[in-house]
């Protein structure tokens, strides 16, 4: 009786995983991709609940993946800290994009008459992280925005030689900014 139950359980598990061989320890590619995406989003500073909602899985699954990776030696929190210190510009840009996406979803949910409490809370958290990190990086986002506007202006009025000089100077300035903000 117990053996028959084990066989049925193994068969049903194999069917759920769409594995024709009947081997039960196969992870579907979608789950592997979701785990990779979860690691990446977590490193970028996105919370577990937001990651779960984005990937269409439970928060418990994301916590389980994080714990499994930790046992294997891949610490998600270290990856998050490294991402923040190695490339503050990318982190601030990512936060701006996440804030924009949440704000858009919040507007659509409000117009549809849905409960927006969770989205409003997520927006508040992103704003708090963004303010804290902007302060920590010395308002790097503003400096980079000014550089971007200058680049757009120079592209419309400067000659090719002037643009080459400008690019070299900007590259040196960005390298200096990166050194100052990662030290």
N, C-alpha and C positions, 0 to 999 in steps of 0.2 A: 504494500500500500504506500509506504513512504517513498520507495523508489519510483513508483508510478507518478507520485506527486512531484518529485524532483524533475522527472523527464518532462512532464507537462509544463512546469514552471520554466524550464530551460527552453522548451519549444516556443512558449508564448513570448519570452524575453527576446528570443531570436527573431520572431515575427515583428515585434515592436521595433527592433533595430533594422529591419529589412535586410537581414543577413541570410542569404540563401544557404550558406554552409551549415547553419545551425550553431556556430560558435557564438557564445554569448558575451564575450568580453570586447566586442567590436564597438567603438564609439562612432556614431554617425558623423559625417563630415560637417553637417550643420552645427553640431555641438562643438566640434573642434574649432570651427570658425567663430562661434559665439564666445568660446573661452578666450581665444586670441583677442577678439574685439573687447571683451570685458577687461582683460589685462591692460590693453592699450588705453581704454577710456578711464580706467582707475588711475593709471599713471598720469593722465592728463588732469586729474583732480576731480573727476566726476564721482558722485556718491553712488553707493551700492544700489540704493532704491532707484535712482535715475537710470543706472546701467541696466538693471533688471527690467524696468519698464521699456527702455529702448530696444532691448534684445528679445522681449516677449517671454522672459523666464521669471521665476520667482527670485526674490532677494536671497532666499535660502540657498538656491543653486549657485548664485554668485559667491556667497560666503563659502560654500563648499569648494568651489573651484579655487578660491583664494587659499583656503586651508590646505588643499591638496598640493598646490604649487609651493606653499611654504614648506611642506614636508619634503618636497623634491628639491628644495634649495632656492626657489625663485620667490623672493620676498616682494610682494606687490608694493608695500609701503616704501621700501628702499627705491624701487623703480619710480615711484611718485616723487620722492625727494630728489632723486637724480634728475628727473625731467624738469622740475622747477628750477634747480640750480644751474643745469647745463644750458637751458635755453629759455630765459625768462620772457623773451619776446614772444615765442611760440605759445607759451603758457598763457600770457595775457591775451593774445589774439584768440586762443581757444576759449578762454573764459568769456570774451566778448561774443563769440559765435554761439556758445551755449546759452548765454543770457538772451540773445536775440531769438533763438529757437524756442526757449521756454516762454518768452514774452509773446511770441506769435501764437503758440499753443494756448496760452492763457487767454488771449483775446478771442480766439475761435471758441474756446470752451465757454467763456462768459457770454458770447453772443448766442450760443446754442443753449444757454440756460443750465449748463452742467455745473457741478460743484468744482470750484477752482481753488479750494483750500490747499491741497497738496502742491499744485503748481505755484501758487503764491508763495508758499513756504520754500519751495525749491529756488524760486527767483530771488527771494530774500537771502538765502544761503549763498547763492552765486555772487550776489552783490557784495556780501560781507567778505567773501574770499577775495574778490576782485579788488575791493578797497584795501584790504590788508596787504595783498601782494603788490599793488601799485605803490603803496607807501614804502614797502620793503625795497622795491627796486628803484626808488627815487623818481617816481613818475616817468619811468622809461617809456611808457605807452605814449605820452604826450610828445616826448622827444622824437620818437619814431614816426609819429603822425606828422610832425613838422617836416621831417626829412622827406617823407612821402610826398607831401604837397610841394616841397621845393623841387623834387625830382620831376613831378608832373609839369611844373612851370618851366623848368630848364629844358625839358624835352620839346616844348613848343617854341622856345625863343633862342636856344643856344646852338652853336655850330657843332659839328662832329668832334672837332678838336677840344672845344670847351667841355663837351659832354664827357670825353675821355678823362680830362683832368678832374672834373667834378666827381666822376665815378671813383677815381682813385682816392680822392679826399674823403668821400663818404665811406668807402670801404675801410679806410684807416680809422675814421671816427667810430664806425660801428664796432670794429675790433676793440677799440679802446673802451667803448661803452660796455661791451660784453665782459671784458676783463674786470672793469670796476664793479659790475653788478654780480659777478660770480665769485668775487673774492670775499 
